Amino acid sequence: MQRLLVIHTPDADLKDIAEGIKEGAETQGFRVDIKNTKDIGNGVSFYPYDLILAGSPTKGIFRGRIDQSLNKFLSEAKRTVGKDAVAYVKPRFFATTKALKKVMSSLESQGCIVKNFKSIKNHQSAVEFGKNIKI
């Protein structure tokens, strides 16, 4: 059974999106764990996971900032090099693309290989996204 790790920031909408991705992915037979970036401690190991999905809300209207807790969480993660990853954001006006690039950059700075990226609006679109995950 293939395993996924879905990482989300403390934002309530992101938690809902992460649960939607889990719901959709489980219909394909994936085993899915969800981690909140506020639960930073001794760092999570990416070793047991086949795919890492990391997300943040898009902050700002034009600049595309992301939640800094995601960067901190990823910097403390262990065994990240060479892991396949997906970046996702909750869209916001004109900043969505910039925010996606920042999440991708955060993953790549830890040695992850970003295979896909997506802006996900709500729980239902997250379920659909989860149903179509390919490893």
C-alpha positions in Angstrom: 0.0 0.0 0.0 1.4 3.4 -1.0 1.6 6.1 1.6 0.9 9.8 1.3 1.7 12.6 3.7 -0.5 15.7 3.4 0.9 18.8 5.2 -1.2 21.9 5.8 -0.9 25.1 7.7 -3.1 25.9 10.8 -5.6 27.7 8.6 -9.1 26.1 8.9 -9.7 26.1 5.1 -6.4 24.3 4.6 -7.3 21.6 7.1 -10.6 21.1 5.2 -8.7 20.9 1.9 -6.1 18.4 3.4 -9.0 16.2 4.6 -10.6 16.4 1.2 -7.3 15.2 -0.4 -7.2 12.4 2.1 -10.8 11.4 1.4 -10.2 11.3 -2.4 -6.8 9.5 -2.2 -8.2 6.8 0.1 -10.7 5.8 -2.6 -7.7 4.8 -4.7 -6.3 2.7 -1.9 -3.6 5.1 -0.6 -2.8 5.2 3.1 -2.8 8.9 4.1 -1.4 10.8 7.1 -2.1 14.5 7.7 0.2 16.8 9.6 -0.4 20.4 10.7 2.6 22.7 10.5 1.8 24.0 14.0 2.8 20.6 15.3 6.5 21.3 14.8 8.5 19.3 17.2 11.3 16.9 16.6 10.6 16.9 12.8 8.8 14.3 10.8 10.6 11.8 8.6 9.5 11.6 5.0 11.2 8.2 4.7 8.0 6.0 4.9 6.0 8.1 2.4 5.8 7.7 -1.4 4.5 11.2 -2.0 4.5 14.4 0.1 1.8 17.0 -0.5 2.4 20.4 1.1 0.0 23.3 1.1 -0.5 26.9 2.3 -3.1 29.6 1.9 -2.2 32.4 -0.5 -1.6 35.5 1.5 -1.9 39.0 0.0 -3.5 40.0 -3.2 -0.5 40.5 -5.5 2.7 39.3 -3.7 1.7 35.7 -3.1 3.1 35.1 0.3 2.7 31.8 2.1 2.4 30.8 5.7 5.9 30.8 7.2 5.0 27.8 9.4 5.3 25.7 6.2 8.9 26.7 5.7 9.8 26.0 9.3 8.1 22.6 9.2 9.9 21.6 6.0 13.2 22.8 7.3 12.8 20.5 10.3 11.7 17.5 8.4 14.0 14.5 8.0 15.0 12.3 5.0 13.5 14.7 2.5 16.0 14.4 -0.3 14.7 12.7 -3.5 11.1 12.5 -2.2 8.4 13.1 -4.8 6.2 16.0 -3.8 3.1 18.1 -4.8 2.6 21.7 -3.9 -0.9 23.1 -3.4 -2.4 26.4 -2.3 -5.8 27.9 -1.6 -6.1 30.5 -4.4 -6.5 34.2 -3.8 -6.9 36.8 -6.5 -3.7 37.5 -8.5 -1.2 36.0 -6.1 -2.0 32.3 -6.6 0.8 31.6 -9.0 3.4 33.3 -6.9 2.3 31.4 -3.8 2.5 28.1 -5.7 6.0 28.9 -6.8 7.0 29.7 -3.2 5.6 26.4 -1.9 7.4 24.6 -4.7 10.6 26.4 -3.9 10.3 25.4 -0.2 9.9 21.8 -1.1 12.8 21.9 -3.6 15.1 23.6 -1.1 14.8 20.5 1.1 15.7 18.2 -1.9 12.1 17.1 -2.8 11.2 16.6 -6.4 8.0 18.6 -7.2 6.0 16.4 -9.6 2.8 18.5 -9.6 1.2 21.7 -8.3 -2.4 22.8 -7.9 -4.6 25.6 -6.6 -7.5 24.0 -4.7 -10.5 26.1 -3.7 -12.5 23.9 -1.4 -13.2 20.5 0.1 -15.0 19.1 -3.0 -12.2 20.1 -5.5 -9.7 18.6 -3.0 -11.6 15.3 -3.1 -11.5 15.3 -6.9 -7.8 16.1 -6.8 -7.2 13.3 -4.3 -9.0 10.8 -6.6 -6.6 11.7 -9.4 -3.3 11.5 -7.6 -0.7 9.4 -9.5 2.6 8.2 -8.2 
